Structures are given as C-alpha cells and as structure tokens.
Amino acid sequence: MTLQRIVAAHFVAVLLLASGQTVAKLTTAEADRLGKDLTPVGAEQAGNKEGTIPPWTGGLTKGPVGWSRADGYADPFADEKPLFVITAQNAEQYKAGLVPGTLALLKKLPIFRMPVYPTHRTAALPREVTEVSKAQATQVELKGFGVANLGESNIPFPIPKNGLEAIWNHLMRYTGGGTEGYGNSFPVRQNGDYYKIGVHAMRIYDRNMEPKTPNRLFSAMVFFTDPAELRGQIFLVHEPIDQVAETRSAWIYNAGQRRVRRAPDLGYDGINDGSEGLITTDQVDGYNGAPDRYDWTLQGKREIYVPYNTYRMGDKSLKYADMIGKGSVNPDYMRYELHRVWVVEAKLKQGMSHIYGRRLFYIDEDSWTVLIEEAYSGRGDLWRVALHGLVQYYDAVVPGYRFGIVHDLTSGAYMLGGLDNELKTVVKFNVKGRLANFQPDALRRQGTN
C-alpha cells in the first residue's frame, strides 16, 4: 500500500469518527491479503525497491548451531560488521532514515552514535497465533476506545485504518502467552552514577490462566529484589482488555508495613518506584494501558533506523559497568537496522491530564512492537526519547524486547531496563498460571514468605 493510500484511508477514518459513525470492519477481501502480498501480521511482504529492506521470508524460528538456551540467546549475526556508523557529524547524510528523537540524541549526547547493520526481518509468530488472528480479523472492531469481538486474536487490526487501531495492535501483540523472568534496571544520572533495581516478574495472559476472566488481558506480579529499600515490595496488576469500560486494578504489598493496599496511580503518568521520575507508568513495555487520554492519528509508514536484532545487549559475558555510559549506553554493543515502521501520533485530549502533551510512536510493521517513542512536554518541547531494542526469541517464536532506554533530554539522565547479563536465569515463555495465585490475598502470602 502506498503512503498516499494510507494517508487517504486515515482521513476517511477521521471523518467517520468525527461524525459519530463506526469505522468499518475489515472486509473478507482485505483479510485475504494476509499471507499473500501482506505477511500474516499485515506487514508488506516485499522488500523496498532499493533492496536495503529485504522481503519477509518467514522470520527466524531456529537458534544458531550449537546454541544452548541456558547460555542466553546467542547472536545469529555476530560475525556481521556495521555498514556505516551515524554520528553527529554525518547525520545530515542519513537524515531520511532518522527521526527527531534520534537526531536530538546525536546532537546532544557525545557518547551517542548509531552503528547500522544489514537488515534482517527476523520477526515471526507461531502459525496458530496468526491463523486465529486472520480468522477473527473481519469481526474485530473498535468500540469507543476499546476493542469488541477480539476473541483470542493478538493482531486485532492487521490492516489499521487509524492510529487507535495501530496502538491496539501493540497493546495486544503476542509476547509468548505467559512470561516469567528476572531482570535489572538502572536509573543513570547525568554524571554517570547509577544503581541497580532488581525484579522478578510474571505476566500471564488470560489464555494461559486457569480459570479465565471475562475482559481480562493479563495478570501480572512484580517482586522487587534490589535495592534494599525496595526489596520485598510486590505489585499485582489485573489488566482488562477494555480499560475504559473497566479500569486497571492494581495492588501493592509494602514489606515494611506488611500490608496490601490499592495502587490507583499505577497507570497513565504515574511514576514507578525506583525510576527516579525518568519514566511514566504507561511508558513501560513501549506503551501500555488505556488509550483514552489521547487522540490517535496514523501518519503512514516510514523507513527508519531502529534498534533491531540487538542480541549483543543480552550477551551474558558483558558486565553492566561496561555497558552503562554517561548519557547513554555504550554504542559498541548497540545495533540499528533499516526497517519499515508505522508512525502513530498521540495528542493529549482537551480536558485530559498527562505530563506528555504529544507523543510519537514508531511501530515495527513485522511485530507491532513500539521501537522508538518521542515524548513532548505540554509546551511542545521534545522531552524524552525512548529506544526499545527488539530480538526474535527464536525457540519460542516470539519477537520481544531485549532492553529499553528512556533518555531525558532536559536532565541528561536516562533509564535503562530489561537487562539480565549478570544473572544466570533466562526468560521463560508459555508460562501457565492459576488465578488464585494472582489475587490480593496471594500477594499478602507471597510477601510474608
């Protein structure tokens, strides 16, 4: 689909919404394109005319020869060298593939540079996931800010007609059914000082939960293991599908007080413990939560340099001290590739409250994952730039984050999350859960064990 057709379709959708009509569901003819000229998730099957983006040929579903899961996810492209490196000095030459956020990082941070490697379209999902989504594609529709007739689809709108549909694809994307893992995050101050936050997190989607709950997307539990002042604190979240009809339910167990209380601020622009105010709650996982505070606009597609196949950042031989730099991470361990992304703009609705007045999301066409976010202040200044490195977890057939960085352009600090290099554990996929273990009473039991 050409950019002109995408833009035209968007304006039609805007007019329909403004007049109070419902945007039409996907037609059978449109759904039939999935797996043909479009990939099973709705991306363009073909590469670009320059040959710098290859065609999608099924993604990466097997690990390198001799790979052992216990050693972490090996880099299948470890022998590749950068095609070129973008710096502040040569950024103008590559401006067509840069966005305001990456341009700002190049300009502001002496450490920041972008090693660009050959593009590999590694993203792939299990066949049963894409078949269910295709079968449901003609039934799913927007209902206000929520989604109706979702069924068990992970790609509700494979051919999005507006920005809200596109962001719902990110919110619903397949991440393995249920995950459990340990990770470390680091608030890094302007002078380079940092400390470690440790968590043990479980997120079980309702399809993997027994019994199931109506309108439930997933249940999550997060245990803090570091630092000492947060150790023993536990969060519990019940995430609904339609967060306007039913708000997110969240609880916190406070180890010092030995009690469970509601956590109503765990959403939107609430500030997470241990983040030093560098990220909002809805910036976790690229973007999460109810989309009702923003007006969403689909701006079409672009070919840009994004953090992709960033396996090196998960190398178990690396030490955190070698990775964390002043202003950003050590660029020697980063990898950028040229990929097509959907560009989605979010503007704060009149009368709504959020510290970000405008946001731009750059969403991978092959996985529906947010790869870059630009967050603007209420005055219109570019304030924060988030980079989310994607890898294909080949044994689980899951595209997912290897790390996330949120840079604060005002303070010069940044938040780095999702690392497990110095941990012996590896993330688990397709984890099952029992609902009784994801209740406030269970939270209290876990906290006193």
C-alpha positions as CSV (number, residue, x, y, z in Angstrom):
1,M,0.0,0.0,0.0
2,T,1.4,3.4,-0.9
3,L,1.8,6.2,1.6
4,Q,-0.8,8.2,-0.3
5,R,-3.4,5.4,0.0
6,I,-2.5,5.1,3.7
7,V,-3.0,8.8,4.3
8,A,-6.2,8.9,2.4
9,A,-7.6,5.9,4.3
10,H,-6.7,7.7,7.6
11,F,-8.6,10.9,6.7
12,V,-11.7,8.8,5.8
13,A,-11.4,7.2,9.2
14,V,-11.1,10.5,10.9
15,L,-14.2,11.9,9.2
16,L,-16.2,8.8,10.1
17,L,-15.2,9.1,13.8
18,A,-16.0,12.8,13.9
19,S,-19.5,12.1,12.5
20,G,-20.2,9.5,15.2
21,Q,-20.1,6.5,12.8
22,T,-18.1,3.3,13.4
23,V,-15.1,2.6,11.3
24,A,-15.9,-0.3,9.0
25,K,-14.6,-3.8,10.0
26,L,-12.0,-5.4,7.8
27,T,-13.6,-7.0,4.7
28,T,-13.0,-10.6,3.6
29,A,-11.1,-9.3,0.6
30,E,-8.8,-7.3,2.8
31,A,-8.3,-10.2,5.2
32,D,-7.4,-12.5,2.3
33,R,-4.3,-10.4,1.6
34,L,-2.8,-11.7,4.8
35,G,-0.2,-14.3,3.9
36,K,-0.1,-13.1,0.3
37,D,1.1,-9.6,-0.6
38,L,0.9,-8.9,3.2
39,T,2.6,-11.0,5.8
40,P,0.4,-12.9,8.3
41,V,0.5,-9.9,10.6
42,G,-0.2,-7.3,7.9
43,A,3.3,-6.1,7.0
44,E,4.4,-5.6,3.4
45,Q,5.7,-9.0,2.3
46,A,8.0,-7.4,-0.3
47,G,11.3,-5.6,0.4
48,N,11.9,-2.0,-0.7
49,K,12.9,-1.0,-4.2
50,E,16.4,-0.1,-3.1
51,G,17.0,-3.6,-1.7
52,T,18.0,-2.2,1.7
53,I,15.0,-3.8,3.3
54,P,14.6,-7.5,2.2
55,P,11.4,-9.3,1.7
56,W,9.9,-11.2,4.7
57,T,10.5,-14.9,4.2
58,G,9.1,-16.4,7.4
59,G,11.4,-14.8,10.1
60,L,13.8,-16.5,12.4
61,T,12.5,-19.7,14.1
62,K,15.7,-21.6,14.9
63,G,18.7,-20.8,17.0
64,P,22.3,-20.9,15.8
65,V,24.0,-24.3,15.5
66,G,25.2,-25.4,19.0
67,W,23.1,-22.9,20.8
68,S,22.2,-23.6,24.4
69,R,19.3,-21.8,26.0
70,A,21.0,-21.8,29.4
71,D,23.7,-19.6,28.0
72,G,21.2,-16.9,26.9
73,Y,20.1,-16.0,23.4
74,A,23.1,-16.2,21.0
75,D,23.5,-13.6,18.3
76,P,22.9,-15.2,14.9
77,F,24.6,-12.2,13.2
78,A,27.6,-12.0,15.5
79,D,30.1,-12.0,12.5
80,E,28.5,-9.1,10.8
81,K,30.2,-5.7,10.7
82,P,28.4,-2.3,10.5
83,L,27.6,-1.0,7.1
84,F,28.3,2.5,8.5
85,V,28.1,4.5,11.7
86,I,25.9,7.6,12.1
87,T,27.3,10.3,14.2
88,A,26.5,14.0,14.9
89,Q,29.0,14.9,12.2
90,N,27.4,12.9,9.3
91,A,23.8,12.8,10.5
92,E,22.7,15.1,7.7
93,Q,23.8,12.4,5.1
94,Y,21.4,9.9,6.7
95,K,18.6,12.2,7.7
96,A,16.0,10.4,5.7
97,G,16.3,7.4,8.0
98,L,16.4,9.4,11.2
99,V,13.5,10.8,13.4
100,P,13.6,13.9,15.6
101,G,14.4,11.8,18.6
102,T,17.5,10.1,17.2
103,L,18.6,13.4,15.7
104,A,18.3,15.1,19.1
105,L,20.3,12.3,20.8
106,L,23.0,12.6,18.2
107,K,23.2,16.3,18.7
108,K,23.0,16.4,22.5
109,L,25.0,13.3,23.7
110,P,28.7,13.0,22.9
111,I,28.6,9.2,23.5
112,F,25.7,8.6,21.1
113,R,26.3,7.1,17.7
114,M,24.3,4.6,15.7
115,P,26.1,1.6,14.1
116,V,23.9,0.4,11.2
117,Y,24.0,-3.2,10.2
118,P,22.3,-5.2,7.3
119,T,18.6,-5.5,7.8
120,H,17.1,-8.9,8.8
121,R,13.4,-9.3,9.1
122,T,13.6,-11.9,11.8
123,A,10.1,-11.3,13.5
124,A,7.9,-14.4,13.4
125,L,4.9,-15.7,15.4
126,P,3.5,-19.2,15.8
127,R,1.3,-20.3,13.0
128,E,-1.6,-20.9,15.3
129,V,-1.4,-17.3,16.5
130,T,-1.6,-15.8,13.1
131,E,-4.3,-18.2,11.9
132,V,-6.6,-17.2,14.8
133,S,-5.9,-13.5,14.2
134,K,-6.7,-13.8,10.5
135,A,-9.9,-15.7,11.2
136,Q,-11.0,-13.1,13.6
137,A,-9.9,-10.1,11.6
138,T,-13.3,-9.4,9.9
139,Q,-15.1,-9.5,13.3
140,V,-12.9,-7.2,15.5
141,E,-13.9,-3.6,15.7
142,L,-13.3,-0.5,17.8
143,K,-15.9,0.2,20.5
144,G,-15.1,3.7,21.6
145,F,-11.6,3.5,22.9
146,G,-11.9,-0.3,23.5
147,V,-11.9,-3.4,21.3
148,A,-15.0,-5.5,20.6
149,N,-15.2,-9.1,19.3
150,L,-11.5,-9.7,20.0
151,G,-11.8,-13.4,20.5
152,E,-8.2,-14.7,21.0
153,S,-6.7,-12.5,18.4
154,N,-3.3,-10.9,19.0
155,I,-3.4,-8.8,15.9
156,P,-6.9,-7.2,16.1
157,F,-6.3,-4.7,13.2
158,P,-3.7,-6.2,10.8
159,I,-4.6,-3.5,8.2
160,P,-5.1,-0.5,10.5
161,K,-7.3,2.4,9.4
162,N,-6.5,4.8,12.1
163,G,-4.0,5.4,14.9
164,L,-6.1,3.9,17.6
165,E,-6.2,0.6,15.8
166,A,-2.4,0.6,15.3
167,I,-1.7,1.2,19.0
168,W,-4.1,-1.6,19.9
169,N,-2.0,-3.9,17.8
170,H,0.9,-3.1,20.0
171,L,-1.1,-3.5,23.2
172,M,-2.4,-6.9,22.1
173,R,0.7,-8.2,20.4
174,Y,1.8,-11.8,21.1
175,T,4.6,-12.0,23.7
176,G,4.5,-15.7,24.4
177,G,1.3,-16.3,26.2
178,G,2.9,-16.1,29.7
179,T,6.3,-15.0,30.7
180,E,8.5,-15.2,33.8
181,G,11.9,-13.8,34.3
182,Y,14.4,-11.8,36.4
183,G,15.8,-8.5,35.2
184,N,17.8,-5.5,36.2
185,S,17.1,-1.8,35.5
186,F,19.3,1.2,36.1
187,P,18.5,4.9,36.6
188,V,21.6,6.7,35.3
189,R,22.2,10.2,36.4
190,Q,23.7,13.0,34.3
191,N,27.2,12.5,35.9
192,G,27.1,8.7,35.1
193,D,26.3,7.5,38.6
194,Y,23.7,4.7,38.8
195,Y,22.3,2.0,41.0
196,K,20.6,-1.3,40.3
197,I,17.0,-2.2,40.6
198,G,16.2,-6.0,40.5
199,V,12.8,-7.5,39.8
200,H,11.2,-10.9,39.4
201,A,8.3,-10.5,37.0
202,M,5.4,-12.8,35.8
203,R,2.9,-11.8,33.2
204,I,0.3,-14.4,32.4
205,Y,-2.2,-13.7,29.6
206,D,-5.7,-14.9,30.2
207,R,-5.5,-17.7,27.6
208,N,-2.8,-19.3,29.8
209,M,-4.7,-18.6,33.1
210,E,-7.0,-21.1,34.8
211,P,-9.8,-20.2,35.2
212,K,-10.3,-17.4,32.6
213,T,-11.8,-14.0,33.4
214,P,-14.1,-12.0,31.2
215,N,-12.5,-8.9,29.7
216,R,-9.1,-9.8,31.2
217,L,-6.0,-9.3,29.0
218,F,-3.4,-10.5,31.5
219,S,-2.5,-10.7,35.2
220,A,1.0,-9.6,36.3
221,M,3.0,-9.8,39.5
222,V,6.3,-8.0,40.1
223,F,8.7,-8.7,43.0
224,F,11.4,-6.2,43.8
225,T,14.7,-7.9,44.7
226,D,17.0,-4.8,44.8
227,P,17.8,-2.3,46.2
228,A,17.4,-2.9,49.9
229,E,14.8,-0.2,50.4
230,L,12.5,-1.8,47.7
231,R,13.3,-5.5,48.4
232,G,10.2,-7.4,49.3
233,Q,7.8,-4.9,47.7
234,I,5.3,-6.6,45.3
235,F,3.0,-5.2,42.7
236,L,-0.1,-7.0,41.4
237,V,-1.9,-5.9,38.2
238,H,-5.2,-7.1,36.6
239,E,-5.2,-5.7,33.1
240,P,-8.5,-5.5,31.3
241,I,-9.0,-5.6,27.5
242,D,-11.3,-2.6,27.5
243,Q,-9.7,-0.2,30.0
244,V,-12.4,2.4,29.6
245,A,-15.3,0.1,30.5
246,E,-13.2,-1.4,33.3
247,T,-10.2,0.3,34.8
248,R,-6.9,-1.4,35.6
249,S,-6.9,-2.9,39.1
250,A,-3.6,-2.8,40.9
251,W,-2.3,-3.5,44.4
252,I,1.0,-3.2,46.2
253,Y,2.4,-5.1,49.1
254,N,4.6,-3.0,51.3
255,A,7.2,-5.2,53.1
256,G,7.8,-2.6,55.8
257,Q,4.2,-2.2,56.7
258,R,3.3,-5.9,55.9
259,R,0.0,-4.9,54.3
260,V,-1.6,-4.8,50.9
261,R,-3.2,-1.6,49.6
262,R,-4.7,-0.5,46.3
263,A,-2.4,1.3,43.9
264,P,-4.7,3.6,41.9
265,D,-1.8,5.6,40.5
266,L,-0.3,2.6,38.7
267,G,-1.2,3.9,35.2
268,Y,-1.0,6.8,32.8
269,D,1.7,9.3,34.0
270,G,2.1,7.7,37.5
271,I,5.8,7.4,38.4
272,N,7.2,3.9,39.1
273,D,9.2,3.2,42.2
274,G,12.9,3.2,41.6
275,S,12.7,5.1,38.3
276,E,13.7,8.5,39.8
277,G,10.8,10.0,37.8
278,L,12.5,9.2,34.5
279,I,9.6,7.3,33.0
280,T,5.9,7.2,33.4
281,T,3.9,4.0,34.1
282,D,2.5,4.0,30.6
283,Q,6.0,4.0,29.0
284,V,6.8,0.6,30.4
285,D,6.7,-2.0,27.6
286,G,6.9,0.6,24.9
287,Y,3.3,1.8,25.8
288,N,0.7,0.2,28.0
289,G,-2.7,0.9,29.5
290,A,-5.9,2.7,28.4
291,P,-5.5,5.0,25.3
292,D,-8.4,7.3,26.2
293,R,-6.5,10.4,27.2
294,Y,-5.1,10.9,23.7
295,D,-6.4,11.5,20.2
296,W,-4.5,9.0,17.9
297,T,-3.5,9.7,14.3
298,L,-2.0,7.3,11.8
299,Q,0.6,9.2,9.9
300,G,1.6,6.4,7.5
301,K,4.8,4.4,7.2
302,R,8.5,5.4,7.1
303,E,11.8,3.6,6.6
304,I,14.0,4.5,9.5
305,Y,16.9,3.2,11.5
306,V,15.7,1.4,14.6
307,P,17.3,-0.8,17.3
308,Y,16.7,-4.3,15.9
309,N,18.2,-7.8,16.4
310,T,20.0,-6.3,19.4
311,Y,21.3,-9.6,20.7
312,R,24.6,-8.2,21.8
313,M,22.9,-6.2,24.5
314,G,21.9,-9.5,26.1
315,D,25.4,-11.1,25.9
316,K,25.9,-13.0,29.2
317,S,29.7,-12.3,29.0
318,L,29.1,-8.5,29.3
319,K,29.2,-6.6,32.6
320,Y,26.8,-3.8,33.4
321,A,29.7,-1.5,34.1
322,D,31.0,-1.9,30.6
323,M,27.5,-1.2,29.1
324,I,26.4,1.8,31.1
325,G,27.9,5.1,29.9
326,K,27.5,8.7,30.7
327,G,24.4,10.0,28.8
328,S,23.6,6.6,27.1
329,V,24.7,3.0,26.8
330,N,28.0,2.1,25.2
331,P,27.2,2.3,21.5
332,D,29.7,-0.6,20.7
333,Y,27.0,-3.0,21.9
334,M,24.1,-1.5,20.0
335,R,22.8,-2.5,16.6
336,Y,20.5,-0.5,14.3
337,E,18.8,-1.6,11.1
338,L,16.6,0.0,8.5
339,H,13.0,-1.1,8.9
340,R,9.6,0.0,7.9
341,V,7.5,1.3,10.8
342,W,4.1,2.7,11.3
343,V,4.1,6.3,12.6
344,V,1.4,7.0,15.2
345,E,0.9,10.3,16.8
346,A,-0.9,10.8,20.2
347,K,-2.1,14.3,21.2
348,L,-3.5,14.9,24.6
349,K,-7.3,15.4,24.5
350,Q,-8.7,18.7,25.7
351,G,-9.6,18.4,29.4
352,M,-7.3,15.4,30.0
353,S,-4.2,15.3,32.2
354,H,-0.8,13.9,31.4
355,I,2.8,15.2,31.6
356,Y,3.2,14.5,27.9
357,G,1.2,16.7,25.6
358,R,2.2,14.9,22.5
359,R,3.8,11.6,21.7
360,L,5.1,9.8,18.5
361,F,5.3,6.1,18.4
362,Y,7.3,4.2,15.7
363,I,5.9,0.7,15.5
364,D,7.6,-2.2,13.7
365,E,5.4,-3.5,10.8
366,D,6.6,-7.1,11.3
367,S,5.8,-7.4,15.1
368,W,3.6,-4.5,16.0
369,T,6.1,-3.5,18.7
370,V,7.0,0.1,19.6
371,L,10.7,0.6,18.8
372,I,11.0,4.3,19.3
373,E,8.9,6.8,21.3
374,E,9.2,10.6,21.3
375,A,7.5,12.3,24.3
376,Y,6.9,16.1,24.2
377,S,6.1,18.4,27.1
378,G,2.9,20.3,27.3
379,R,4.8,23.3,25.9
380,G,5.7,21.3,22.8
381,D,9.3,20.7,23.6
382,L,10.9,17.3,22.8
383,W,11.5,16.0,26.3
384,R,12.2,12.3,26.3
385,V,13.3,9.7,23.7
386,A,12.8,6.0,24.2
387,L,14.6,3.3,22.3
388,H,13.4,-0.3,22.6
389,G,15.7,-3.0,21.2
390,L,13.9,-5.9,19.6
391,V,15.1,-9.5,19.2
392,Q,13.5,-12.7,18.0
393,Y,13.3,-15.3,20.8
394,Y,13.7,-18.0,18.2
395,D,13.0,-21.1,20.3
396,A,9.7,-19.6,21.5
397,V,8.9,-17.9,18.1
398,V,8.3,-14.6,19.9
399,P,9.6,-11.1,18.9
400,G,10.2,-9.2,22.1
401,Y,12.3,-6.6,23.9
402,R,15.9,-7.1,24.8
403,F,16.2,-3.8,26.6
404,G,14.6,-0.3,26.8
405,I,16.2,3.1,27.3
406,V,14.4,6.3,28.0
407,H,16.6,9.4,27.6
408,D,15.7,12.6,29.3
409,L,16.9,15.4,27.1
410,T,16.4,18.1,29.7
411,S,18.3,16.5,32.6
412,G,20.8,14.4,30.7
413,A,19.8,11.3,32.7
414,Y,18.4,8.1,31.4
415,M,16.6,4.9,32.5
416,L,17.9,1.6,31.2
417,G,15.8,-1.5,31.8
418,G,15.3,-5.2,30.8
419,L,18.9,-6.4,31.3
420,D,19.8,-9.8,32.7
421,N,23.5,-10.1,31.6
422,E,24.8,-10.7,35.1
423,L,22.0,-13.1,36.0
424,K,22.1,-16.8,35.5
425,T,18.4,-17.1,34.6
426,V,16.8,-16.8,31.1
427,V,13.3,-15.6,30.5
428,K,10.6,-18.4,30.3
429,F,7.8,-18.3,27.7
430,N,4.3,-20.0,27.6
431,V,4.1,-20.0,31.4
432,K,0.8,-21.1,32.8
433,G,-0.9,-19.6,35.8
434,R,-3.7,-20.1,38.3
435,L,-5.9,-17.1,39.0
436,A,-5.9,-17.9,42.8
437,N,-2.2,-17.0,42.8
438,F,-2.8,-13.6,41.3
439,Q,-5.1,-12.2,43.9
440,P,-4.6,-9.7,46.7
441,D,-4.7,-12.5,49.3
442,A,-2.0,-14.3,47.4
443,L,0.0,-11.1,47.3
444,R,-0.1,-11.0,51.1
445,R,1.0,-14.6,51.4
446,Q,3.9,-14.1,49.0
447,G,5.1,-11.1,50.9
448,T,5.2,-12.9,54.2
449,N,7.0,-16.0,52.9
